Amino acid sequence: MKPIFRAMTIEDYDQVYELWMQIKGFGIRSIDDSREGIARFLKRNPTTSVVAEADGKIVGGILCGHDGRRGCFYHVCVNPEYRRKGIGKQMVVFAMEALKAEEINKVSLIAFTTNDIGNAFWNTIGWTKREDLNYYDFTLNEKNITAFIEEG
C-alpha cells in the first residue's frame, strides 16, 4: 500500500510512541516525549510535524517545529520494515514545505553520532554536517532524562 503523509495530531501519539520504541539507538526524554510534552509541542507547531501511514498503521514520523526563525526536526524515524521506500525523504519534504508555508527559511536537526543509519540518510539526501559550531545543552529539569532504546 502506498503511504499517506499528513500532519501529526495528538491522536497519533500512541502509535508514534510505539514506533519510537522499535527504533534502535533512539533517545526518548521522560517529560518532553510524554503525551503531555508532545501535546504541548503540537499545540505550538500544529501543521509542521508529519506521520506516514501505510497498511492501516503509522510507519514513520517527524516532530518538526520552529521558533519563528529556524525550523528543527526531532525524532525522525521510519519503521525498519518500511525503510528504503522513500518514506523518510517524502516526510522530510512534507515538513519542509510546511515550514516554508510559515516563512521559515532554514531547518536543522541533531543526530546522535552513533546513529549510523540516520547519519547516512541525511548525507544521502543532501544535508550538510556542520563542523563550524559546537552544540551546547543545559538541563532545566533533572527529571527529564533520556532513555535509549537498546539493541536486544
C-alpha positions in Angstrom: 0.0 0.0 0.0 1.2 3.5 -0.9 1.8 5.6 2.2 -0.3 8.6 3.1 1.5 11.7 4.5 -0.3 14.1 6.8 0.2 16.4 9.7 0.6 14.7 13.1 -2.0 15.2 15.7 -2.1 14.2 19.4 -4.4 11.3 18.5 -1.4 9.7 16.7 0.6 9.7 19.9 0.2 6.1 21.0 1.2 4.7 17.5 4.1 7.2 17.2 5.4 6.3 20.6 5.1 2.6 19.8 7.1 3.3 16.6 9.8 5.1 18.6 10.2 2.1 20.8 11.1 0.0 17.7 14.0 2.2 16.7 17.3 1.0 18.0 19.6 3.8 19.3 16.7 6.2 19.7 16.7 8.6 22.6 13.4 9.3 24.4 13.0 12.0 27.0 10.8 11.3 30.0 9.0 14.7 30.1 9.4 16.1 26.6 8.3 12.9 24.9 5.4 12.2 27.2 1.8 12.6 25.8 1.7 16.0 27.6 5.0 17.1 26.2 4.1 16.1 22.7 0.7 17.8 23.0 2.5 21.0 24.1 4.8 20.7 21.1 2.0 20.1 18.6 -0.1 22.9 20.0 2.8 25.3 19.3 3.5 23.7 15.9 0.2 22.4 14.6 1.0 22.0 10.9 4.7 21.1 10.7 5.0 17.6 12.2 4.3 14.7 9.9 3.3 11.0 10.0 3.3 8.4 7.3 0.5 5.8 7.3 0.6 2.5 5.4 -1.2 -0.7 5.9 -3.5 0.9 8.5 -0.7 2.0 10.8 1.8 4.8 11.3 5.1 3.7 9.8 7.0 6.9 10.0 7.1 10.3 11.8 8.9 13.6 12.2 8.4 16.1 15.0 9.0 19.4 13.4 8.7 22.8 14.8 10.1 26.3 14.6 10.8 29.4 16.7 9.8 31.9 14.1 13.2 31.9 12.6 14.6 28.4 12.2 12.9 25.0 11.9 14.1 21.9 13.7 13.5 18.2 13.1 13.2 15.8 16.1 12.6 12.1 16.2 12.8 11.4 12.5 12.1 7.7 12.1 10.7 5.0 9.8 9.6 1.5 10.8 12.5 -0.8 9.8 10.2 -2.9 7.7 9.3 0.2 5.6 12.7 1.6 5.1 14.3 2.2 1.7 11.0 3.0 0.0 11.3 6.8 0.0 9.1 7.3 3.1 11.7 9.3 5.1 12.5 11.5 2.2 8.8 12.2 1.5 8.3 13.1 5.2 11.2 15.5 5.1 9.7 17.2 2.0 6.3 17.4 3.7 7.8 19.0 6.8 10.0 21.4 4.8 7.0 22.5 2.7 5.0 23.1 5.9 7.9 25.3 7.3 8.2 27.2 4.0 4.4 27.9 4.2 5.2 29.6 7.6 8.0 31.6 6.0 10.8 29.6 7.7 14.0 29.6 5.6 16.3 27.2 7.3 15.9 23.9 9.1 18.3 22.0 11.3 18.4 18.7 13.2 20.6 16.8 15.6 21.6 13.2 15.0 23.5 11.1 17.6 27.0 10.4 16.3 26.3 6.7 16.8 23.2 6.8 14.6 24.8 5.3 11.5 21.5 4.8 9.6 20.3 8.3 10.3 23.6 10.0 9.5 23.8 8.1 6.2 20.3 9.1 5.4 20.9 12.8 6.0 24.2 12.7 4.0 22.5 10.9 1.1 19.7 13.4 0.7 22.0 16.4 0.7 22.1 17.8 4.2 25.3 19.4 5.4 27.0 18.3 8.5 28.2 21.4 10.4 31.8 21.4 11.5 32.0 25.0 12.4 30.0 25.0 15.7 29.6 23.4 19.0 26.2 22.3 20.3 25.5 23.1 24.0 22.8 21.8 26.3 21.7 22.8 29.7 19.2 20.7 31.7 16.5 22.8 33.4 14.6 19.8 34.8 16.7 16.9 36.1 13.6 14.6 35.9 13.6 15.0 32.1 16.1 12.2 31.4 16.9 10.5 28.2 16.5 6.7 27.9 18.0 5.0 24.9 16.3 2.1 23.0 18.9 -0.6 23.1 19.7 -3.4 20.7 18.1 -6.5 22.0 
